[in-house]
């Protein structure tokens, strides 16, 4: 009864299994269930002990008083304790279903005795400062993660990965998945009108942020398809564009992706502008980016954009400085540190504590890092390689 999988039992009970319903009902009051089981168990053991003593005394006299308890202990341990309880633990459902009907009847028959025992035992526990309350079977995130791992043989690998990603989403913030400010494609209203039209015509996105002068002065979001519909109607100009710009939706950088997803759904938005504690623009996060945290990459690669991680023949990888360390760890099964920094550029600058210079090489734990190309004050391309720690240890 105590070893059954309660979640499986509940599923069967919801499907109409009467035995499963009875097991759940008995387990809902464990003190009553244990009282019934232990009452019958102790009555049987005491009765057996008394009977063994009487039989031993009559058959063997005083000598029987010495041997009867020893024989009884062996018989009870083998046939009434170890063997049957091991069998029940190995096949809990098979034993629990028929046993539940017997225990339910005994619970009704012995209810006065069980009730009195329950009152006295709970009273004693209260005197000792232990208050008996109903126990919940809810699993926390770590226990649920362990349950997913243990169910690996019954769950498809892709489904298992999705479940684990969902459990990890609460620890992931929008800052971990956003497009950084430097990589954002946005329209400046102070640009020449022909340049704005050209930018709209060549954009590979459906929606583009619009700002005026500085990106921190965010005006809103432009829906390119709607605007180009007006272009074909010869009704598109700066005024109509301004009238069609939707107010931006801002998301604090430390917001978890689960809360961001909920908020985007409530606001019926496809993406939000990420801001820091001072209100400055840090980047943007889209609904697709959040969903990719669960199902993996599925969006189409924008033409003209190079892959963030490119393998080399020598086993190293060329990565862009803006590549997130989480993405590298996930794709390559590495363990680059992500506690204080998010990107390759951040990892390098934090280690060097200086503006990076091309051709600089250094060792970071089990990895070698080489700065291949810099741009302004940041790393544009770096080469990362994982050291073969097994070979190095053997050479030493």
PyMOL commands that set and color helices and strands:
alter all, ss='L'
color gray80, all
select helices_A, chain A and resi 6-14+18-27+30-60+62-90+92-109+111-127+141-150+157-171+174-177+181-183+193-202+224-232+238-244+257-267+287-295+325-332+344-352+389-395
alter helices_A, ss='H'
color red, helices_A
select strands_A, chain A and resi 179-180+186-188+207-211+218-223+250-252+271-275+281-286+309-311+317-320+361-364+367-375+378-386
alter strands_A, ss='S'
color yellow, strands_A
deselect
rebuild
show_as cartoon
